[in-house]
Amino acid sequence: MALLLLRVCVVLYGIAAMIGFIQLFSPRLKDERIGLVVLVLGVLGHLVAMGVRASELGTFPMANIHDALSLFGFSIASLSIPTLASARRVPQIGPIAALVVMVLVLLAVFIEPATTVPQELRSPWLPVHIALAFVGNASFVVAGMVAGVYLIQDNRLKLKRSRTRVGTGLYQLPALELLDRASMRLIEIGFPLMTLALVSGMLYGREVWGMYWKWELRNVVSVIVWAIFAVLLHFRITIGWRGRKAALLTLVGVSATLLSIVGLGLLGFGHYGQDYTS
């Protein structure tokens, strides 16, 4: 049942992405609420799917990479909604977020879900660690989407094309200052969550393996991600660093984030990247 609901969510996210991209290029479809409503429906359906999955497993739904991709996609979709609906909204990230989430959930659908959860993944610290890590990393990913829009707008202004074909979402981009603040706000949310995720992960490791830290590739990349955003926030606070350089460093951090959760997870690194079905 949970897998069937995830397939429905893939369709909803795909429709939201399609509507969003049409709005970017077509001046005739101006009501951005249509795509937002479909995205919200996808998130609500996704929440139900994860609830059913938890019921099927009888515990927190994190048994293998299938669950990791699903939860990560849900986190990104959920965090993109406030950025789309807030007063300082960035509507252009709607189709980007929907497309990214659709791909993540589609990957989850094609991966066989584990039917049982091993004892080492039943630690009470694991839901805390996973929730903090995924919401923190999802904040970074959405910040990266906003940073991407910033770079597009910055390039358009330099080429003096900002007033070309007014009326389409692609050319009515938000002001650079708004984009910079929105991206940084998401990083400011994600960084403390990521910090707490590292701490809770060490406590989880101490309980399960008897050690606070294991030199696994995923752990190392996670620390690198944390360090990238720590440097970005440090320069932001100390010298007011912003603009193009900050946007580029944000995208570097997001690339490392996706490598850590998606790339290494699919390759089988990390406890929820392993195949526990065999």
URPE-V352456 format. One record per backbone hydrogen bond with DSSP energy under -1.0 kcal/mol. NH is the residue of the N-H (numbers start at 1). CO is the residue of the C=O. Records with the same first field share a line. If there is no record, write none. Layout:
BEGIN
NH: CO + CO
END
This chain:
BEGIN
5: 1
6: 2
7: 3
8: 4
9: 5
10: 6
11: 7
12: 8
13: 9
14: 10
15: 11
16: 12
17: 13
18: 14
19: 15
20: 16
21: 17
22: 18
23: 19
24: 20
25: 21
26: 22
32: 30
34: 31
36: 32
37: 33
38: 34
39: 35
40: 36
41: 37
42: 38
43: 39
44: 40
45: 41
46: 42
47: 43
48: 44
49: 45
50: 46
51: 47
52: 48
53: 49
54: 50
55: 51
56: 52
57: 53
58: 54
62: 60
68: 64
69: 65
70: 66
71: 67
72: 68
73: 69
74: 70
75: 71
76: 72
77: 73
78: 74
79: 75
80: 76
81: 77
84: 80
85: 81
86: 82
90: 83
93: 90
94: 91
97: 93
98: 94
99: 95
100: 96
101: 97
102: 98
103: 99
104: 100
105: 101
106: 102
107: 103
108: 104
109: 105
110: 106
121: 118
122: 119
126: 123
129: 125
130: 126
131: 127
132: 128
133: 129
134: 130
135: 131
136: 132
137: 133
138: 134
139: 135
140: 136
141: 137
142: 138
143: 139
144: 140
145: 141
146: 142
147: 143
148: 144
149: 145
150: 146
151: 147
152: 148
153: 149
154: 150
155: 151
156: 152
157: 153
158: 154
159: 155
161: 156
164: 161
168: 165
169: 23
170: 24
171: 168
172: 168
179: 175
180: 176
181: 177
182: 178
183: 179
184: 180
185: 181
186: 182
187: 183
188: 184
189: 185
190: 186
191: 187
194: 190
195: 191
196: 192
197: 193
198: 194
199: 195
200: 196
201: 197
202: 198
203: 199
204: 200
205: 201
206: 202
207: 203
208: 204
209: 205
211: 205
216: 214
220: 216
221: 217
222: 218
223: 219
224: 220
225: 221
226: 222
227: 223
228: 224
229: 225
230: 226
231: 227
232: 228
233: 229
234: 230
235: 231
236: 232
237: 233
238: 234
239: 235
241: 235
247: 243
248: 244
249: 245
250: 246
251: 247
252: 248
253: 249
254: 250
255: 251
256: 252
257: 253
258: 254
259: 255
260: 256
261: 257
262: 258
263: 258
264: 259
266: 262
267: 263
268: 265
269: 264
273: 270
END
